[in-house]
Amino acid sequence: MFEIRPGIIATDMTGPVREKYDRLIADGLTPIARWGQPADVGRAVAAIAQGHFPFSTGEVLNVDGGFHLRRL
């Protein structure tokens, strides 16, 4: 069992806030300074589905460009 937590992903749903998050990302909101793409989430799902983590369970995969990281 796994949980995937996507971050700021460029989709039709996030289109209306694109300019806001472009600024926030440019200002350092996430360590990886770009929008996530649906393919980024898809690769995480595929890795789980293909059994690439055979000795892991109950894990959270943050697909968020580092948004979840604590910073000073």
N, C-alpha and C positions, 0 to 999 in steps of 0.2 A: 504494500500500500504506500502510495506517495501522494504528496500534495504539491501542485505547481502553483506558484504565486507570480503571475506576470506583473511587470511594472508598467511603465508608460509605453504603450504599444501603439504604433501608428495604424489606426483602423478608421473606418467611417465614423465610429462612435466617438473617437477622440478628435475628429476633424474640427469641431467647433472651438476647441481649446488649443489648437495648434500653435498659434502665436504666443499665447501665455507660456506654454511649456517649452517652446523654442527659446524664449528668454531665460527661463529657469534653468534649462539644461546648459545654455551658454554660460550662465553664472555659476555653474558647478553643482547643480542639484544632484547629479549622479557622477560617480567616478568615470564611467564609460560615457563620454559626452556625445550621445546620439539617442535618437528614438529607438526603441525596440521595434522589431518587425515581427509580423505573425510567424515568419519562418523561424525566428529565434525560439519562440514557444514550441513550434512544431518539432524542432530538433530535440528539445527536452522530452517531449512526449514520445518521440520515436526512440530515443535512447532507453526510456523505461520499457516501452513495448517490445523492444528487441532484446531485452534481458541484460543490458549492459551493467546492471547493478545487482548481481545475483546474491550478494550477501548483505543487502541493505533492505530495510523496510521501515515504514513509519517516518520517512524522511520528507522534509520540505525542500523543494528546489526553487530558489528565488531566481526568476528570469527577469531581472529588473535593472541590469546595468550597475548594480551596486547600491541602489537606492536604500536598501535595508541596512547597509553598514552604518554603524555608529561612528560619528565623527565628533571631534572636540569643537 
